[in-house]
Amino acid sequence: NFIMFRVYLCVALMFAFSACLISQSRAATQTMKTTITLEVLSCEGCARNVAAKLLEIRGVSNVKTDLKTKSATVIPKAEASLSPRQLWEAVEKAGKKPIKLQGPSGTFTSKPKM
C-alpha cells in the first residue's frame, strides 16, 4: 500500500507541475501579444491581406483579425521580440491605416520610431 501511495503521489505532483507550466506559458503569450486597431477593416479579403502582411514579419507566429473591432492581434513566436514599427508598416503595406498599436513596447497612436 505504501508503494502505491508513493506512485499516486508522484503522478499527482507531475500533473500539478505540468498544469503550472502550461498556465505560465499561456500567460506569457497573452502579455506578449500586440493588438493593432485599424481605421477601416470591413471585409474578409482585407482582413486576410492584413494578416498575410503581418505573417511576413520574422518572429510572428499567428495573427487573428476581427472585423467587428477592426483589429488584428499578433502573437509572437517564443522568445521573439517584435518591432512595433514593422507591425505598423506591415498594415500600411496591406493598404490599411493603423490608428492604434498596443503591445509589450507600449501604446502608439502614430507610427512608432522603433
N, C-alpha and C positions, 0 to 999 in steps of 0.2 A: 504493500500500500504506500509506503514512504517513497518508493521509486516512482510510482505512478504520480504521486503528488508533485514530485520534482519535475517530471516530464510536463505535466499540465502547467506548472508554474513557468517553466521555460517557454512553452508555446504562448502563454498569455503575455509574457514580457516581450516576446518577439512581435506579436501583433500590436501591442501598445507602442513599441518603438517605431514600427512601420507606419502606424497612423500618425505619429508625431512628425516623421519625415515628410509624409505626403502633405500634411497640413502646412508645414513650413514652406514647402516648395510652392504650393498654391498661393500662399500669402505673398511670397517674394514675387511671383509672376504678376499678381494683382497690383502691387505697388510699383512695378516697373512699366506697366502699360502706359501708352500715350493716347490721348483722345484728341482728335482734330475735328473741330466744328467747321462746316463749310457754309458759305453764303447760300448756295443752292445745291441740292442733291435730290433730284426729283424722279430719276428713272433707274432701273436695274442696270441698264447698259453703262450709264455714267458711273454707277457705284462699282461695277466690275472693273472699269477703266482706272478709277482711283485706286482700288485695291491692287490691281496689276502693277501700277507705277510704284506704289509703296513696297510691294513684294520684291521689286528690283533692287532695293537698298540692302546692302550687305548687313546681316545681323537681324533682319526682320523674319520672324517665324510665322506669324499669322496676322491677317487683317480681317476685321469684321466691320462691315458698313451697315448703317441704319438710315433708311430713307426718312423715317418719322422724325428723328432727331437731327438729321442732316449731318451725320458724323461718321468718322472712321476710327476704330480702335485698333491700335497697333501693338502687337505682343512681340517683344524681342526674343531672340534665341537666348539660351542660358549663357550667362557671362557677357552678353553683348551690351554695348552702350551705344544708343542711337543718337545721332545728331539731330536736334530739333530743326535746324536749318535744312538739312537734307530731307526730312519728312515734309516740311513746309513746301520746299521746291518740287518734290515729287507730286504733290497735289496740284501745284501750278502747272506742271508738265502734263497733267491729266486734263488740263483746261478748266480747272475749278479754282475758286478763290477761297483760301482758308481765312477764317475770321478769328479763330482761337485755337491754340495748341496747348494742351495741359498734360504734363508728364513729370518724370523724375527730375528734370532740369529746371522745372518751373512752369509758369503760365505766361504765354505770349499772345498778344493781340496784333502784332505786326511781325514781319519776317525776323526770326532770331538771327543774331550776329554770329552765333556759334553753330 
